[in-house]
Amino acid sequence: MPGTGWPEPGGFLPREVLKFIQLVAAQPLAGIEVVECSPPYDHAEITSLIATRVVCDTLGCLVRAGHLPRTAGA
């Protein structure tokens, strides 16, 4: 991701990260945190967009796996 203080060449591709999220979120999670998303370095907002996608996909996977309620009243 380009929008970090220390980009890592040859790191994971976004599709690989999203697949990892599907595998990890199949189990109950205690929490999730996005770290090192730095807007001054994120000129095209690539890092911000993938961070948002990771959080949304994680929540969706937790709902699909039954670890979060599907409705507000459940």
C-alpha positions as a printed Julia matrix, in Angstrom:
74×3 Matrix{Float64}:
   0.0     0.0    0.0
   1.43    3.38  -0.93
  -0.26    5.39   1.84
   1.91    4.21   4.71
   4.97    5.56   6.42
   6.96    2.52   5.31
   5.67    0.86   2.08
   6.85   -2.71   1.62
   7.83   -3.64  -1.95
   6.52   -7.06  -2.91
   3.85   -7.05  -0.19
   0.43   -8.65  -0.44
  -1.88   -7.76  -3.31
  -5.32   -6.37  -2.4
  -7.05   -9.53  -3.66
  -4.77  -11.64  -1.43
  -5.61   -9.51   1.6
  -9.35   -9.81   0.92
  -9.03  -13.6    0.64
  -7.15  -13.71   3.96
  -9.95  -11.67   5.51
 -12.52  -14.23   4.32
 -10.52  -17.03   5.93
  -9.85  -15.2    9.2
 -13.37  -13.8    9.6
 -14.88  -17.28   9.29
 -13.94  -17.59  12.98
 -15.2   -15.24  15.71
 -12.99  -12.16  16.09
 -12.36  -10.13  19.24
 -11.58   -7.03  17.18
 -10.06   -5.57  14.05
  -7.9    -2.51  13.6
  -6.59   -0.58  10.61
  -3.12    0.79  11.3
  -0.68    2.93   9.33
  -3.04    4.55   6.86
  -1.41    7.94   6.36
  -3.33   10.46   4.2
  -0.26   12.62   3.43
   1.33    9.61   1.7
  -1.93    8.32   0.16
  -2.11   10.62  -2.87
  -4.61    8.54  -4.9
  -6.5     7.32  -1.78
  -5.62    3.72  -2.66
  -4.75    2.79   0.91
  -7.84    4.47   2.36
 -10.12    2.65  -0.09
  -8.64   -0.79   0.56
  -8.75   -0.15   4.33
 -12.47    0.65   4.05
 -13.01   -2.45   1.92
 -11.2    -4.64   4.46
 -13.39   -3.39   7.31
 -16.62   -3.79   5.29
 -15.64   -7.26   4.03
 -14.72   -8.34   7.56
 -18.11   -7.28   8.9
 -19.86   -8.98   6.0
 -17.95  -12.22   6.55
 -18.76  -12.15  10.27
 -22.47  -11.7    9.51
 -22.4   -14.48   6.91
 -20.68  -16.83   9.39
 -23.32  -16.04  12.02
 -20.93  -14.28  14.42
 -22.85  -10.99  14.17
 -26.62  -10.58  14.08
 -28.21  -10.13  10.67
 -30.71   -7.56  11.97
 -30.59   -4.89  14.65
 -33.22   -6.66  16.75
 -31.63  -10.11  16.69
